[in-house]
Amino acid sequence: MELKKVFEAQRICLVGASNKAGSLGLLVSENLLSGPRETDLTFVSMDGEEEVAGRPCKTELNSGAGPFGLSLVAVPVARLKEAVAEALNARVHHLAVLTSIDRELGGDMDALREDILSMCQEKGVRLLGPGSLGLADIRTGLNATYFHGELKAGGVAVISRSSALAAAMLDWAAHRGLGLARIVSLGDMLDLDEADFFEIFAEDDDLRVVIGYLENIRSGKEFIKRAEALSSVKPVVLLKAGTTAAGEKAALLHTGRKLHSDIAYGAAFKRSGVIQAENFQELFDFARVFDSQPMPQGHRVAVLSNAGAAGILSADAVEGAGLSLAQLGESTLATIKQLLPAGAQVDNPVDLLGSADPKRFAAAFEAVQSDEDVDAVLMVHTPHLLAKAEETVEALVKARVGEKPALAVFMGGASVVQARQRLVEAGIPDYPSPGRAVAALGALCDYAVWRKRPPRIVARFPVNRRRVERVLRRHQRLKRLEVEEYQAKEILAAYDFTVPEGQLAEDADGAIEAAERVGYPVAMKIVSPDIVHKSGMGGVRLRLASPEAVRDAYDLIMLRIQRKKPEALIEGVYVEKMCQRGVEVVIGMHRDAQFGPMLMFGLGGIAVEVMDDATFHLAPITFDEAMQMLESTRAFAQLSASALADTMDPSAIAQGLQKISQLAGDFPQIQELEIHPFIVGRPGTEPIAADVRILMNKGDTA
């Protein structure tokens, strides 16, 4: 049966119904009975109770009791396997195990998990959990969870790996009046995971936004595929745990599974259009704006405030979020001037002064909403002596047109509680500070841009795959993980990179002959499978301008290697033409075990090594996406704005990233690739891959 039908189940069975106060069985029973929809419910008590929550209760299920669209299991862990078997024998399409299987309970909990999963697989039953809070569709009245609280129906779907975080999210939503649609608590994810439900959410036209909490992703490629399909029709906001070393360790203890780096998850979210929340507060800040506001047409913001300082804070936040203050039209400025005392200065942010009454605030709101040069409005209210928060809210609600996003910031405490509650009821998202409001607005604007993205066209370059296959097969045969630099450059040349002309030499005379052929000045590098860091071992000499210099460099390199690593196998030296000058950047690829090839870009030197100013994107990559990678680094933005901008061709870097993307896709045995430096000159010149390092997967050299 299709998974989406789990929310439409007409026959539901609860194994573990109980009258014990505070038990899962009682809480779920009460929630199932509270819904307005007609549902055929069967309660089963494993403690012999004949009635639970005022409803007749069975003491066991026979094989003819089913079929059930959904069976819930909420029993002590000691009886879990027995309860699952009973539910499965009665024929069920979907099974949700609410019981938590915790390590501190003792015994072989992993074996119990495996047994439960095998039992479900044998019957062809999809499993939610164990350790799930349950699932619900608040719009239809289905509440198959043990959350205790009143929930408002609306357009927000909630999905959570953690049952505790799911309960906290529901409690927050209930407190702030956020309307919920579907709720899914994944628990241990032995079977069903977030990607399975993304597909269902994408088909639900009444959902406005999906929010969730994740700890790990089982299948990176499936996640990206379904998350992108979902994000293409409605916003997805996710909070990802384990983004620090301490958080990753804690999540490992929680889930029993190793998490992947935050960089890889960030790249996966960017690729699939998922909005990443940095914390629990931001998750709901974003949810509120996506749930209630239309998509903006641009990033120009009008700020209205009754305090100059609040307007300044808002302006700083707008610029910091990558948005811009709108240039208000002449008619808008004229209207606002009429509202203010004579001589008052009018600009954006608009200071309506401390004497602003509700009428003035509303009239200014009407004016900026109708301005064609305004894409969104931020209204900031502070508790002045003459300010009337509740009356101001009522005036703003009446003036609201709804064609552009409008967010409110009613700063203060007790004096604005009622006003903020009225904003919630009116569907205008309210925040306690300008920074939080602008962060939410920034997420809305970024998503609007992503939704308008052009079709992804991944270019294919003419390449020589056989040449690469020959090099890689040799390394596989020799069981070498690192590809020698001169052969790594052969791989790059096969993929349309320009590399310095060079030649392998076995002795000093051969090195001089190579230097004469490629032309002075030259660089000389040791070639040895046993020496990874050539410079640190004294195995590199640069700017050699004569035969004598080449011979001396050869002798010096061999002397240093003999002293530092006498056991190293020496294949010779690689002599190559010194590169032209230009802007040095780093481009490369690391193959993430979960998400596949992940591309990297950064400026060379201190920018990438010390400032950690690098950006990442999953392959395959388009030209536009590669350009966005460049533009997202701080150092590149500074360079583009400087006098050096004309000395560098950004499109050459973007094409280099595309070629690495193609190479990584064609040869999965390549684990890592780094070109550092990748020397980029003026437009019309060819960039040079001056130095390259390629590592192969361990499994391919075993």
C-alpha positions as CSV (number, residue, x, y, z in Angstrom):
1,M,0.0,0.0,0.0
2,E,1.2,3.5,-0.8
3,L,2.8,5.3,2.2
4,K,0.6,8.4,1.8
5,K,-2.4,6.2,2.7
6,V,-1.0,6.0,6.3
7,F,-2.5,9.4,6.9
8,E,-5.8,8.2,5.5
9,A,-6.1,5.0,7.5
10,Q,-9.7,4.2,8.4
11,R,-8.9,1.2,10.6
12,I,-6.3,1.8,13.3
13,C,-5.0,-0.6,15.9
14,L,-3.2,0.3,19.1
15,V,-1.3,-2.5,20.8
16,G,-0.4,-1.4,24.3
17,A,-3.5,0.6,25.2
18,S,-3.5,1.3,29.0
19,N,-5.2,3.2,31.8
20,K,-1.9,3.8,33.6
21,A,-1.5,7.5,34.2
22,G,1.2,9.0,32.0
23,S,1.8,5.9,30.0
24,L,2.2,6.0,26.2
25,G,-0.7,3.7,25.8
26,L,-3.1,6.1,27.6
27,L,-1.9,9.2,25.9
28,V,-2.2,7.7,22.4
29,S,-5.6,6.2,23.3
30,E,-6.9,9.6,24.3
31,N,-5.5,11.3,21.2
32,L,-7.0,8.8,18.9
33,L,-10.4,9.2,20.5
34,S,-10.3,13.0,20.5
35,G,-10.3,13.4,16.7
36,P,-13.5,14.4,14.9
37,R,-13.0,12.0,12.0
38,E,-14.7,8.7,11.8
39,T,-12.1,6.0,12.5
40,D,-12.5,2.3,13.2
41,L,-10.3,1.9,16.3
42,T,-9.2,-1.3,17.9
43,F,-7.4,-1.2,21.3
44,V,-5.4,-4.1,22.6
45,S,-4.2,-4.3,26.2
46,M,-1.4,-6.7,27.0
47,D,-2.1,-6.3,30.7
48,G,-5.6,-7.8,30.4
49,E,-7.6,-4.5,30.7
50,E,-11.0,-4.8,29.2
51,E,-11.6,-1.0,28.8
52,V,-9.2,1.9,28.2
53,A,-10.2,5.5,28.1
54,G,-13.9,4.4,28.2
55,R,-13.6,2.2,25.1
56,P,-13.8,-1.6,25.0
57,C,-10.4,-3.2,24.8
58,K,-9.2,-6.6,23.5
59,T,-6.6,-8.6,25.3
60,E,-5.2,-10.1,22.2
61,L,-5.4,-9.9,18.4
62,N,-6.3,-12.9,16.2
63,S,-5.2,-13.2,12.6
64,G,-8.7,-12.2,11.4
65,A,-8.8,-8.9,13.2
66,G,-7.2,-7.0,10.4
67,P,-6.5,-5.6,8.0
68,F,-5.4,-2.3,9.6
69,G,-4.2,0.7,7.7
70,L,-2.0,1.6,10.7
71,S,-1.0,-0.3,13.8
72,L,0.7,1.5,16.7
73,V,2.8,-0.3,19.3
74,A,3.3,1.3,22.7
75,V,4.4,-1.4,25.2
76,P,7.4,-1.8,27.6
77,V,10.5,-2.8,25.7
78,A,10.6,-6.2,27.3
79,R,7.3,-7.1,25.5
80,L,8.1,-5.2,22.3
81,K,8.9,-8.2,20.1
82,E,5.8,-10.0,21.2
83,A,3.6,-7.0,20.5
84,V,5.1,-6.4,17.1
85,A,4.5,-10.1,16.2
86,E,0.9,-9.8,17.3
87,A,0.3,-6.6,15.3
88,L,1.9,-8.2,12.2
89,N,-0.1,-11.4,12.4
90,A,-3.3,-9.4,12.4
91,R,-2.4,-8.0,9.0
92,V,-1.3,-4.4,8.9
93,H,0.0,-2.1,6.1
94,H,2.0,0.3,8.2
95,L,3.5,-0.1,11.7
96,A,4.6,2.6,14.1
97,V,6.6,1.6,17.1
98,L,6.5,4.3,19.7
99,T,8.5,2.3,22.3
100,S,12.1,3.5,22.6
101,I,14.9,1.0,22.5
102,D,17.5,2.6,24.6
103,R,21.0,1.4,25.2
104,E,20.8,1.9,29.0
105,L,18.0,-0.7,29.2
106,G,20.6,-3.4,29.0
107,G,20.6,-6.5,26.8
108,D,21.3,-6.7,23.1
109,M,19.2,-3.7,21.9
110,D,20.8,-3.8,18.4
111,A,19.7,-7.4,18.0
112,L,16.1,-6.4,19.0
113,R,16.1,-3.7,16.4
114,E,17.3,-6.1,13.7
115,D,14.6,-8.7,14.7
116,I,11.8,-6.1,14.5
117,L,13.0,-4.9,11.1
118,S,13.2,-8.4,9.8
119,M,9.8,-9.3,11.0
120,C,8.3,-6.2,9.2
121,Q,10.2,-6.9,6.0
122,E,9.0,-10.5,5.9
123,K,5.4,-9.3,6.0
124,G,6.1,-6.4,3.5
125,V,5.1,-3.9,6.2
126,R,6.6,-0.3,6.3
127,L,8.0,0.5,9.8
128,L,8.1,3.9,11.5
129,G,10.5,4.0,14.5
130,P,11.2,2.5,17.0
131,G,11.2,5.5,19.4
132,S,8.7,7.5,17.3
133,L,6.4,10.1,18.8
134,G,3.9,8.9,16.2
135,L,2.3,10.7,13.3
136,A,-0.7,13.0,12.8
137,D,-2.8,14.9,10.3
138,I,-4.2,17.7,12.3
139,R,-6.5,18.9,9.4
140,T,-8.4,15.6,9.4
141,G,-8.3,14.9,13.1
142,L,-5.9,12.0,13.0
143,N,-3.6,12.2,16.1
144,A,-1.7,9.0,16.4
145,T,0.9,10.5,18.8
146,Y,1.5,10.7,22.5
147,F,1.9,14.5,22.5
148,H,-0.3,16.0,25.1
149,G,-1.6,19.4,24.0
150,E,-4.0,21.3,21.7
151,L,-2.8,21.7,18.2
152,K,-4.1,24.2,15.6
153,A,-4.7,23.0,12.0
154,G,-2.8,24.8,9.4
155,G,-0.2,24.5,6.6
156,V,3.0,23.5,8.3
157,A,4.4,19.9,8.2
158,V,6.8,18.8,10.9
159,I,9.3,16.0,10.6
160,S,11.8,15.1,13.2
161,R,14.4,12.4,13.9
162,S,14.0,12.9,17.6
163,S,10.7,12.3,19.4
164,A,11.7,14.7,22.2
165,L,12.4,17.5,19.7
166,A,9.2,16.7,17.9
167,A,7.3,17.1,21.1
168,A,9.1,20.4,21.8
169,M,8.3,21.6,18.2
170,L,4.6,20.8,18.7
171,D,4.5,22.5,22.1
172,W,6.1,25.6,20.6
173,A,3.7,25.6,17.7
174,A,0.7,25.3,20.1
175,H,2.0,28.2,22.2
176,R,2.5,30.5,19.3
177,G,-0.5,29.5,17.3
178,L,1.3,28.0,14.4
179,G,-1.1,25.9,12.3
180,L,0.1,22.4,11.7
181,A,-0.8,19.9,8.9
182,R,1.1,16.7,9.0
183,I,3.4,15.5,11.8
184,V,6.0,12.7,11.5
185,S,8.4,11.5,14.2
186,L,11.0,9.2,12.6
187,G,12.6,7.7,15.7
188,D,15.4,5.3,14.9
189,M,14.6,5.2,11.2
190,L,15.1,1.4,10.8
191,D,13.0,1.6,7.7
192,L,11.1,4.8,6.9
193,D,13.1,8.0,6.8
194,E,12.7,11.7,5.9
195,A,13.0,11.1,2.1
196,D,10.0,8.8,2.1
197,F,7.8,11.5,3.6
198,F,9.2,14.2,1.4
199,E,7.6,12.5,-1.6
200,I,4.2,12.6,0.2
201,F,4.6,16.2,1.3
202,A,5.4,17.3,-2.3
203,E,2.0,16.0,-3.4
204,D,0.1,17.7,-0.6
205,D,-1.1,20.9,-2.2
206,D,-2.4,22.3,1.1
207,L,1.0,22.3,2.7
208,R,2.8,25.6,2.7
209,V,6.1,24.8,4.4
210,V,7.9,21.8,5.7
211,I,10.1,22.1,8.8
212,G,12.2,19.5,10.5
213,Y,15.1,18.3,12.7
214,L,17.7,15.8,11.3
215,E,20.7,14.1,12.8
216,N,21.9,11.8,10.0
217,I,20.8,11.0,6.4
218,R,20.9,7.4,5.3
219,S,21.0,7.8,1.5
220,G,22.5,11.1,0.4
221,K,21.6,10.8,-3.3
222,E,18.0,9.8,-2.5
223,F,17.7,12.7,0.0
224,I,18.9,15.3,-2.6
225,K,16.6,13.9,-5.3
226,R,13.5,14.1,-3.1
227,A,14.4,17.2,-1.2
228,E,15.0,19.1,-4.5
229,A,11.6,17.8,-5.8
230,L,9.9,19.0,-2.6
231,S,11.8,22.4,-2.4
232,S,10.7,23.0,-6.0
233,V,7.0,23.3,-4.9
234,K,7.3,24.5,-1.3
235,P,9.9,25.6,1.1
236,V,11.8,23.1,3.3
237,V,13.5,24.4,6.5
238,L,15.7,21.9,8.3
239,L,17.7,22.1,11.5
240,K,20.7,19.7,11.3
241,A,22.4,18.5,14.5
242,G,26.0,17.5,14.9
243,T,27.6,20.6,13.1
244,T,30.4,20.8,15.7
245,A,32.9,18.3,16.9
246,A,31.1,18.1,20.3
247,G,27.7,17.9,18.6
248,E,28.9,15.2,16.2
249,K,30.2,13.1,19.1
250,A,26.9,13.5,21.0
251,A,24.8,12.6,18.0
252,L,27.0,9.5,17.4
253,L,26.2,8.4,21.0
254,H,22.5,9.1,20.4
255,T,22.1,7.4,17.0
256,G,24.9,4.9,17.0
257,R,25.9,6.1,13.6
258,K,28.7,8.3,12.4
259,L,27.5,11.6,11.0
260,H,29.0,13.3,8.0
261,S,30.6,16.8,8.1
262,D,28.5,19.9,8.2
263,I,30.2,21.1,5.0
264,A,28.8,18.1,3.1
265,Y,25.3,18.7,4.5
266,G,25.5,22.4,3.8
267,A,26.4,21.6,0.2
268,A,23.6,19.0,-0.1
269,F,21.1,21.5,1.3
270,K,22.3,24.3,-1.0
271,R,22.0,21.9,-4.0
272,S,18.5,20.7,-3.1
273,G,17.1,24.2,-2.2
274,V,16.7,23.3,1.5
275,I,16.9,26.3,3.9
276,Q,19.2,25.4,6.8
277,A,18.3,26.8,10.2
278,E,21.2,27.4,12.5
279,N,19.2,26.8,15.7
280,F,15.8,25.9,17.1
281,Q,14.8,29.5,17.3
282,E,15.6,30.2,13.7
283,L,13.7,27.1,12.6
284,F,10.5,28.6,13.8
285,D,11.4,32.1,12.9
286,F,11.7,30.9,9.3
287,A,8.6,28.7,9.6
288,R,6.4,31.7,10.5
289,V,7.4,33.8,7.6
290,F,7.2,31.0,5.0
291,D,3.8,29.9,6.4
292,S,2.2,33.4,6.2
293,Q,3.9,35.5,3.6
294,P,3.9,35.6,-0.2
295,M,7.2,35.2,-2.2
296,P,9.0,38.5,-2.7
297,Q,9.8,39.7,-6.2
298,G,13.2,41.1,-5.2
299,H,15.3,42.0,-2.1
300,R,14.4,45.7,-1.7
301,V,13.2,46.4,1.8
302,A,11.3,49.4,3.3
303,V,11.7,49.9,7.0
304,L,9.2,51.8,9.1
305,S,9.9,52.6,12.7
306,N,8.8,55.0,15.4
307,A,12.4,55.2,16.8
308,G,15.6,56.3,14.9
309,A,17.8,53.8,16.8
310,A,15.5,50.9,15.9
311,G,15.6,52.0,12.3
312,I,19.4,52.0,12.3
313,L,19.5,48.5,13.8
314,S,17.2,47.4,11.1
315,A,19.2,49.0,8.3
316,D,22.4,47.2,9.6
317,A,20.5,43.9,9.7
318,V,19.2,44.4,6.1
319,E,22.6,45.0,4.7
320,G,24.2,42.2,6.8
321,A,21.6,39.7,5.4
322,G,22.5,40.6,1.8
323,L,19.3,42.5,1.2
324,S,19.1,46.2,0.3
325,L,17.1,49.2,1.5
326,A,14.6,50.3,-1.1
327,Q,14.9,53.6,-2.8
328,L,11.4,55.0,-2.1
329,G,9.6,56.6,-5.0
330,E,8.8,60.3,-5.1
331,S,5.1,59.8,-4.5
332,T,5.8,57.6,-1.5
333,L,8.2,60.1,0.0
334,A,5.6,62.9,-0.6
335,T,2.9,60.9,1.2
336,I,5.1,60.2,4.2
337,K,6.3,63.8,4.4
338,Q,2.7,64.9,4.8
339,L,2.4,62.5,7.8
340,L,5.4,64.0,9.7
341,P,6.0,67.4,11.3
342,A,7.4,70.1,9.1
343,G,11.1,69.9,8.5
344,A,11.3,66.1,9.2
345,Q,13.8,64.2,7.1
346,V,12.3,61.4,5.1
347,D,14.4,58.5,3.9
348,N,14.6,54.7,4.2
349,P,14.6,53.6,7.0
350,V,11.6,55.8,7.6
351,D,11.6,57.4,11.1
352,L,8.0,58.0,11.9
353,L,9.1,59.6,15.2
354,G,8.1,58.8,18.8
355,S,4.9,60.7,18.3
356,A,3.7,58.3,15.7
357,D,0.1,57.2,16.4
358,P,-1.6,54.2,14.9
359,K,-3.0,56.3,12.0
360,R,0.4,57.6,11.0
361,F,2.0,54.1,11.1
362,A,-0.9,52.6,9.0
363,A,-0.8,55.4,6.4
364,A,3.0,55.0,6.0
365,F,2.5,51.2,5.7
366,E,-0.1,51.7,2.9
367,A,2.3,54.0,1.1
368,V,5.3,51.8,1.0
369,Q,3.2,48.7,0.1
370,S,2.0,50.4,-3.1
371,D,5.6,51.5,-4.0
372,E,6.8,49.6,-7.1
373,D,10.4,49.9,-5.9
374,V,9.6,48.0,-2.6
375,D,9.6,44.2,-2.4
376,A,9.1,43.8,1.3
377,V,8.2,45.8,4.4
378,L,9.6,45.7,7.9
379,M,7.6,47.5,10.6
380,V,9.5,48.2,13.9
381,H,7.6,49.5,16.9
382,T,9.1,50.5,20.2
383,P,7.1,51.3,23.4
384,H,7.2,55.1,23.5
385,L,5.1,57.0,26.0
386,L,2.6,57.9,23.3
387,A,2.8,54.6,21.4
388,K,-0.3,52.4,21.5
389,A,0.8,49.0,20.6
390,E,-2.6,47.2,20.4
391,E,-4.2,50.0,18.5
392,T,-1.3,50.2,16.1
393,V,-1.5,46.5,15.4
394,E,-5.2,46.9,14.5
395,A,-4.5,49.8,12.2
396,L,-1.7,47.8,10.5
397,V,-3.9,44.7,10.0
398,K,-6.6,46.8,8.3
399,A,-3.9,48.5,6.1
400,R,-2.4,45.2,5.1
401,V,-2.8,44.4,1.4
402,G,-1.0,41.1,1.3
403,E,0.8,41.3,-2.1
404,K,4.2,41.8,-0.6
405,P,5.9,40.2,2.5
406,A,5.3,42.3,5.7
407,L,7.0,41.5,9.0
408,A,6.6,43.2,12.3
409,V,9.0,43.8,15.2
410,F,7.2,44.9,18.4
411,M,10.1,45.5,20.7
412,G,9.5,45.3,24.5
413,G,8.1,42.9,27.0
414,A,4.8,42.9,28.9
415,S,3.5,46.1,27.2
416,V,3.5,44.4,23.8
417,V,2.3,40.9,24.7
418,Q,-1.3,41.4,23.5
419,A,-0.2,43.3,20.4
420,R,2.1,40.4,19.4
421,Q,-0.6,37.9,19.9
422,R,-2.9,39.9,17.6
423,L,-0.3,39.9,14.9
424,V,-0.1,36.1,15.1
425,E,-3.9,35.9,14.7
426,A,-3.7,38.2,11.7
427,G,-1.0,36.2,10.0
428,I,1.7,38.9,10.2
429,P,4.9,37.3,11.6
430,D,6.2,39.1,14.6
431,Y,9.8,39.0,16.0
432,P,11.3,40.5,19.2
433,S,14.2,42.1,17.4
434,P,15.1,43.5,13.9
435,G,17.9,41.0,13.5
436,R,15.6,38.0,13.8
437,A,13.0,39.5,11.5
438,V,15.5,40.3,8.8
439,A,17.1,36.9,9.0
440,A,13.7,35.3,8.3
441,L,13.1,37.8,5.5
442,G,16.5,37.0,4.0
443,A,15.7,33.3,4.0
444,L,12.4,34.1,2.2
445,C,14.2,36.2,-0.4
446,D,16.9,33.5,-1.0
447,Y,14.3,30.8,-1.5
448,A,12.4,33.0,-3.9
449,V,15.6,33.4,-6.0
450,W,16.2,29.6,-5.8
451,R,12.6,28.9,-7.1
452,K,13.3,31.2,-10.1
453,R,16.6,29.4,-10.9
454,P,17.1,28.5,-14.6
455,P,17.1,24.9,-15.7
456,R,20.3,23.1,-14.7
457,I,22.4,22.5,-17.8
458,V,25.6,20.5,-17.0
459,A,28.2,21.0,-19.8
460,R,30.2,18.0,-21.1
461,F,33.8,18.7,-22.3
462,P,35.6,16.7,-25.0
463,V,38.0,14.5,-23.0
464,N,40.4,11.5,-23.4
465,R,39.0,8.9,-21.0
466,R,41.3,6.1,-22.2
467,R,44.3,8.1,-21.2
468,V,43.0,8.5,-17.6
469,E,42.0,4.8,-17.4
470,R,45.6,3.8,-18.3
471,V,47.1,5.9,-15.5
472,L,44.6,4.8,-12.9
473,R,44.9,1.1,-13.9
474,R,48.7,1.3,-13.4
475,H,48.2,2.7,-9.8
476,Q,45.6,0.1,-9.0
477,R,48.0,-2.6,-10.2
478,L,50.8,-1.2,-8.1
479,K,48.4,-0.7,-5.1
480,R,49.3,3.0,-4.8
481,L,46.9,5.5,-3.3
482,E,48.6,8.7,-4.4
483,V,49.0,9.4,-8.1
484,E,52.4,10.8,-8.9
485,E,52.2,14.5,-9.8
486,Y,53.4,14.1,-13.4
487,Q,50.8,11.4,-14.0
488,A,48.2,13.4,-12.2
489,K,48.9,16.2,-14.7
490,E,48.5,13.7,-17.5
491,I,45.0,13.0,-16.2
492,L,44.3,16.8,-16.1
493,A,45.6,17.2,-19.6
494,A,43.2,14.5,-20.7
495,Y,40.4,16.6,-19.3
496,D,41.3,19.7,-21.2
497,F,43.4,21.4,-18.5
498,T,46.5,23.3,-19.5
499,V,49.5,22.0,-17.5
500,P,53.2,23.1,-17.6
501,E,55.3,21.3,-20.2
502,G,57.5,18.7,-18.4
503,Q,59.4,15.5,-18.6
504,L,60.5,12.7,-16.3
505,A,64.3,12.3,-15.9
506,E,66.2,9.5,-14.3
507,D,69.5,11.3,-13.7
508,A,71.2,14.7,-13.8
509,D,72.0,14.5,-17.5
510,G,68.4,13.6,-18.3
511,A,67.2,16.5,-16.2
512,I,69.4,18.9,-18.2
513,E,68.1,17.5,-21.4
514,A,64.5,17.9,-20.2
515,A,65.2,21.5,-19.2
516,E,66.7,22.3,-22.6
517,R,63.6,20.9,-24.3
518,V,60.9,22.7,-22.2
519,G,62.9,25.9,-21.9
520,Y,64.3,27.8,-18.9
521,P,63.5,28.6,-16.2
522,V,62.3,25.3,-14.9
523,A,61.1,23.6,-11.7
524,M,62.4,20.2,-10.5
525,K,60.5,17.9,-8.2
526,I,61.3,14.5,-6.8
527,V,59.3,11.5,-8.1
528,S,58.7,8.9,-5.4
529,P,55.7,6.9,-4.3
530,D,57.1,7.1,-0.7
531,I,57.3,10.9,-0.5
532,V,54.0,12.7,-0.2
533,H,55.1,16.2,1.0
534,K,57.9,16.9,-1.5
535,S,58.7,20.4,-0.3
536,G,59.1,19.4,3.3
537,M,61.6,16.7,2.4
538,G,63.6,19.1,0.3
539,G,62.5,17.5,-2.9
540,V,61.5,20.7,-4.8
541,R,63.7,23.3,-6.5
542,L,62.3,26.3,-8.4
543,R,63.4,28.9,-11.0
544,L,66.4,27.0,-12.3
545,A,67.8,29.1,-15.2
546,S,70.8,27.2,-16.5
547,P,72.2,23.6,-17.0
548,E,74.5,24.2,-14.0
549,A,71.6,25.2,-11.8
550,V,69.7,22.1,-12.9
551,R,72.7,19.7,-12.1
552,D,73.3,21.4,-8.7
553,A,69.5,21.1,-7.9
554,Y,69.4,17.5,-8.9
555,D,72.4,16.7,-6.6
556,L,71.0,18.7,-3.7
557,I,67.6,17.0,-3.9
558,M,69.1,13.5,-4.0
559,L,71.4,14.4,-1.0
560,R,68.5,15.7,1.1
561,I,66.3,12.7,0.3
562,Q,69.1,10.3,1.1
563,R,69.6,11.9,4.5
564,K,65.9,12.3,5.4
565,K,64.4,9.2,3.8
566,P,67.0,6.8,2.6
567,E,64.5,3.9,2.2
568,A,62.4,5.8,-0.3
569,L,62.0,4.4,-3.8
570,I,63.2,7.1,-6.2
571,E,61.8,7.0,-9.8
572,G,63.6,10.2,-10.8
573,V,62.8,13.9,-11.0
574,Y,60.1,15.7,-12.9
575,V,61.4,18.8,-14.8
576,E,58.8,21.3,-16.0
577,K,58.5,24.8,-17.3
578,M,58.0,27.5,-14.7
579,C,54.5,28.9,-14.9
580,Q,53.4,32.4,-15.9
581,R,52.3,34.8,-13.1
582,G,48.7,35.3,-12.3
583,V,46.1,35.1,-9.5
584,E,46.5,31.8,-7.6
585,V,43.4,29.9,-6.6
586,V,42.6,26.5,-5.3
587,I,40.1,24.2,-6.9
588,G,39.5,20.6,-6.0
589,M,37.2,17.7,-5.1
590,H,36.6,15.4,-2.2
591,R,34.3,12.4,-2.5
592,D,31.9,12.4,0.4
593,A,30.8,8.9,1.4
594,Q,27.2,10.0,1.7
595,F,26.7,12.7,-1.0
596,G,29.4,11.9,-3.6
597,P,31.9,14.3,-5.2
598,M,32.0,17.7,-3.4
599,L,33.8,20.5,-5.3
600,M,35.9,23.2,-3.5
601,F,37.1,26.7,-4.4
602,G,39.2,29.2,-2.6
603,L,41.8,31.8,-3.3
604,G,45.3,30.6,-2.8
605,G,47.6,31.2,0.2
606,I,46.3,32.8,3.4
607,A,42.7,33.2,2.3
608,V,42.0,29.4,2.1
609,E,44.6,28.2,4.7
610,V,44.2,30.7,7.5
611,M,40.9,32.5,6.9
612,D,39.2,29.2,6.0
613,D,37.6,31.2,3.2
614,A,36.5,28.4,0.9
615,T,33.2,27.3,-0.6
616,F,31.8,23.9,-1.6
617,H,29.2,22.5,-4.0
618,L,28.1,19.0,-5.0
619,A,28.8,17.6,-8.4
620,P,27.7,17.7,-11.1
621,I,27.8,21.5,-11.4
622,T,26.6,24.0,-13.9
623,F,28.5,27.1,-15.0
624,D,26.2,29.4,-13.1
625,E,26.6,27.3,-9.9
626,A,30.4,27.5,-10.3
627,M,30.2,31.2,-10.6
628,Q,28.1,31.4,-7.5
629,M,30.8,29.4,-5.7
630,L,33.4,32.0,-6.6
631,E,31.1,35.0,-5.6
632,S,30.3,33.5,-2.2
633,T,33.9,33.8,-0.9
634,R,34.9,36.9,0.9
635,A,38.4,37.1,-0.6
636,F,37.0,36.8,-4.2
637,A,34.5,39.6,-3.6
638,Q,37.4,41.8,-2.4
639,L,39.5,40.9,-5.3
640,S,36.7,41.6,-7.8
641,A,36.3,45.0,-6.4
642,S,40.0,45.8,-6.5
643,A,42.3,47.0,-9.3
644,L,43.4,43.4,-9.8
645,A,39.9,42.4,-11.2
646,D,41.1,42.9,-14.8
647,T,44.0,40.5,-14.3
648,M,41.8,37.5,-13.6
649,D,39.2,35.6,-15.7
650,P,36.5,34.2,-13.3
651,S,34.9,32.2,-16.1
652,A,38.2,30.2,-16.5
653,I,37.9,29.1,-12.8
654,A,34.2,28.2,-13.3
655,Q,35.1,26.0,-16.3
656,G,37.9,24.4,-14.3
657,L,35.4,23.4,-11.6
658,Q,33.1,22.0,-14.3
659,K,35.9,19.9,-15.7
660,I,36.8,18.5,-12.2
661,S,33.1,17.8,-11.8
662,Q,33.0,15.8,-15.0
663,L,36.3,13.9,-14.1
664,A,34.9,13.0,-10.7
665,G,31.7,11.7,-12.2
666,D,33.5,9.6,-14.8
667,F,36.0,8.1,-12.4
668,P,34.6,7.1,-9.0
669,Q,37.9,5.6,-8.0
670,I,39.3,9.1,-7.5
671,Q,38.8,10.0,-3.9
672,E,40.5,13.5,-3.7
673,L,41.8,16.0,-6.2
674,E,43.4,19.4,-5.5
675,I,44.9,21.8,-7.9
676,H,46.9,24.3,-5.9
677,P,47.8,26.7,-7.3
678,F,45.5,27.0,-10.3
679,I,47.0,30.1,-11.9
680,V,44.5,32.3,-13.6
681,G,45.4,35.2,-16.0
682,R,43.6,37.8,-18.0
683,P,40.5,37.0,-20.0
684,G,41.6,35.2,-23.2
685,T,44.6,33.4,-21.6
686,E,44.7,29.8,-20.5
687,P,44.8,29.1,-16.8
688,I,47.6,26.7,-15.7
689,A,47.3,23.8,-13.3
690,A,50.7,24.3,-11.7
691,D,50.5,21.7,-8.9
692,V,48.1,18.9,-8.5
693,R,47.4,16.1,-6.0
694,I,45.2,13.1,-6.7
695,L,44.3,10.3,-4.2
696,M,42.5,7.1,-5.1
697,N,39.9,5.2,-3.0
698,K,41.5,2.6,-0.8
699,G,39.1,0.0,-2.0
700,D,40.4,0.5,-5.6
701,T,43.9,-0.3,-4.6
702,A,43.3,-3.2,-2.3
